[in-house]
Amino acid sequence: MDIEEKLLAASIRDTIHNADLALVKYQHVCEGNRDDNVEEGDHAEALEEAERHLVFLIEKVFRDTAVLAERMSLPGYRKDVLRARQSLQTLTATEIPPWDVAFHSPPLAAARTMFDSIATMVEGREVTGLRVFETILHNTPKIIERGGLKPSNEADVRNAVRAVLQLAFRDVVREVPIPKSIKTYRPDIGVPSLMAAAEYKFIDSQQEAKAALEGIYADMRGYAGHHSWRSFYAVLYMTNNFYNQADVDHEFRLVKADLNWTPLVVIGPGARKTKGVA
């Protein structure tokens, strides 16, 4: 599969994510609807803008999925995508199912389904590799322990993990450059063929745990918007149980962390070197 198809599939996933956010905003605006404010005024303008943005994103998912099908030489499926779009009279239709309190969008669900059916062909091989990548990251403490290592910083940990990753992936790179207008960000480890990168944080105290999370949030902003990298993992290597996985998962939800970031809490041996001790 050519890189262009992979990048287009990644772009469609981003559009679907943005459409989910636009649907939430649309519901928020709709909750302020009254009989006297939906025709004109500031609220009417906000409602029209939220509606227009949601329609644009859903339309884009259909359109880009049709382009992806064409690039993959699937003309029959391209026609299916176009027929599915044409069958929808409006893209602003919403409903609240009995098991939820949030808006659901049947048009967005239809667009997502059309993409998911073809995404497996584009991403299937990468998803399998991604699971291997993730499993190795999960097993960071075992890698450290079996190597008889006592790390004292991020570099000690990531170097040991990178050596194992190189046995599974030929294209492992270190300190992946992600240039922005002012600063170049550098995730610790990347596998370009998977479009995946990992950022390690070495944590030896409660204070370092809080600082590490703040650092991850800054990394999210720095790494965002670069389509060569699709999946990011924040590996929090702790020398003690300062936070558990549930704590960090909850924190990510509270701050509305980017959905393409996955936090992994691991606990292993090691300690910061005391200043002045060789």
N, C-alpha and C positions, 0 to 999 in steps of 0.2 A: 504494500500500500504506500503510495507516494506521500511525502510530507504535506503536500497541499491539501489532500483529503483529511489528514489528521488535524491540520490546523483549522480547516473548515468545521470539522466535527467539534473541536474544542471551542470554536467561536459560537456554534449553535448552543452548546451547553451553557456558555456564558449568557447568551441571550435568554435562555429558559430561566436561568437564575435571576436575571434582571426582571423578567416578566413576573416571576413569583413575588419579587419585591414591589413591583408596580401594582400587582393585585392587592397587596396589603395596603399600599397607599390609597388605592382607589376605594377600598372598603372604609378606610379612615375618613376620607372625604365624604363618602356617601352617608356615613353616620351623622353628618351635620345637615343632611337634607331636610328642608321644610317646604311646605307648599308655597311659601312666599320668597324663597331664595334660590331656586334652581333655574330660574329663567334669566335673571340678570343680577349684576353685582359681583363682588369679590368671590363669593362662594361659587356662583355659577361659572366663573372663569376658572377657578381651581378644579371644579368638577370636570369641565371640558378638557382641561390640560391633562388631568389624571386619566381620563377616558382615552384621549388621543394617544398618550404615551403607551398605555396598555395595548391598544389596537396595533400600534406600530410594531411593538415587540412580537406579538403573536403572529402578525403578518410576516415578519422577518423570519421567524422559525419555519413557517411553511415554505417561504420562498427559498431560504438557504438549504432546507432539506431537499427540495426539488432539484436545486443545483448540485447538491452532493450526489443524489441518485443519478443525475446525468453524467457527472464526472466518473462515476463508478460503472458506467455503461449498463444502467438499469432503466431503460426507457419506460417499461411497463410500470415500474414502481413510481417513477416520476409522475406518470399520469394519475396513479392512485393518490399521490400527495395533492396534486392539483384538484382532483375530484373532491377529496376530503375538504379542501379549503372552499371550493365553490358550493358545497352543500350547506355551509354555514351562512345564515342570513345576516347575522351580526356577530362581531367579535367581542362585544361588551356584555354578553349574556353571563349572568352569575347566578349561583344558588348557594344556600346554606343547608348542607345535609343534616339529618337529625343527630348525627354523632359528633358534630363539630359546631363551633361558633364563628368560624371564619368563612369568608367567601371562597367558593370553588368556582373555577372557570371551565365549563365544558369545552369552549374553543381552545383554550390553552392545553387542556388535557388531551384533546384530539391531536394538536400539533406535537405535543410531547410523545404521544404514542407513535405517530408516524416517524419521528426521528429515532426513537428507541429501537424500532424494528430494523433500521438500517445501521444504527450505531454499533451494533454487535459485530457487524462485518468489518467496520473500521477499527474498532477499539478492542476487539476480542483478544488478539495477541498481546496488546499492551496491558490489558486488564490482568491477564494471567501473570505477566512479568511484574506488574505492580504489586500483586499479592506476594510474590517472592521478595520484592524489595521491602515491603512492609513487614514481612515475617522476620527478615534479617534485622531490621531496625528494632522490632520487638525483643529480639534475642540479644540485644546489646550487652546486658549483664553477663550472659553465658559466654559471649565472646571474650569479655574482659577476664572473667574467672578462669576460663580454660587457657588463656594466654598467661596466666599467673601475673597479671598486671595490677598495679595500684595507681590508677590515674589521679592526677592532681589538677587537671584543667580540661577544657573542651578538646584541645588538640590531641591529647593522649587517647581520649575515647574515640573521636571520629577517625583517627588514623587506624586504629585497630579495626573498626567497623568497615572502613573503606577497603582494607586489605581483603576482607571476606567478600564484600560486594564485587570486587574485581574478579573473583572466581565465578560469579554468576553473570556478570554483565561486562562486556569488553569495553564499553564506552563510558565507564565511570570517570567523572572529572571532579576535581576539588576546587573549592572557592569559585563557583560558577559566576561569571560576571553578568549582571543584569543592569545595563546602563540606564540611567535616568538623566534628565536635563542637567542636574547639578552634581549628583553623586552616583557612583557605581556601587550597587549592592552585590554581595557575594555570599550566596548560600554555601554551607560547608561542603555538601556532597550533592552531585547531580548525576542523573542518568538520562542523557538527551533522548535516547530511543523510547523511553517511557514518558518523557516530558515531566519527570518527577525530580524533586529536590528535597533534601533534608537539612534542617538547621538544628545543631546540637547546643544545649545549654548544660553546663556543669554546675550542680547546685549542692552546696555543702552547709547551708544554713537556711533558716526560715526567711531571713532577710534576702538572701540570694534568690530564693524561690519567687518572692514577689517581684524582684528586679528582673528575673528571667522572663516572667510573663509580660512585663511592660516592654521588654526588648523584643519579644515575639510580636506584640501588637505593632511595634514600629516596623519590624520586618515585613509584616503583612502589607503595610502601606507602600513600602519600598519595592516589593516584588510584584505588586498588582499590575495588571494590564499588559503583561508580557506573554504573548501566546506561544512562545517556545517552551514554556513551563506551565503545566496544567495542574499538577498535584504537589502540594507542599506538606511536609511532616515536621512538626516541632517536637523533637525528642528531648524531654526533660530528664536528664540523667541525675538522679538524686542519690546521695550517700546515706540518706535516712528517709523515713516516711514523712517528709514535710507536707506534702499534698498527695492524695491518691488520685486515681484516674477519674473517679466520679467528681471530685472537687474541681479538677481542671476542665472537664467536660461542661460542668455547670457554669464555670467562669466564662468559657467560650460562648455559651448561649447568652449569658447576661450582656456581654459586650457586643453581641451580634458579630462574632468573628467570621471572616470570610469562609464560605462553605468548602472551598478547595484546600483549606488547611485542616490537618488532622493532628491533634495533640497526642503524644504517646508518653506516658509516665513510666519510667523504669527505675529500679533501685539496684545499685550495685556497689562494689567496693571502691575505696578511694578516699582522698581527703586533700583539701587545699594545703599546700606547703606553708608552714609558718615562716613569716619573713625573717630572714637572717639564717634560716636553716638550709643547708645545701641539699 
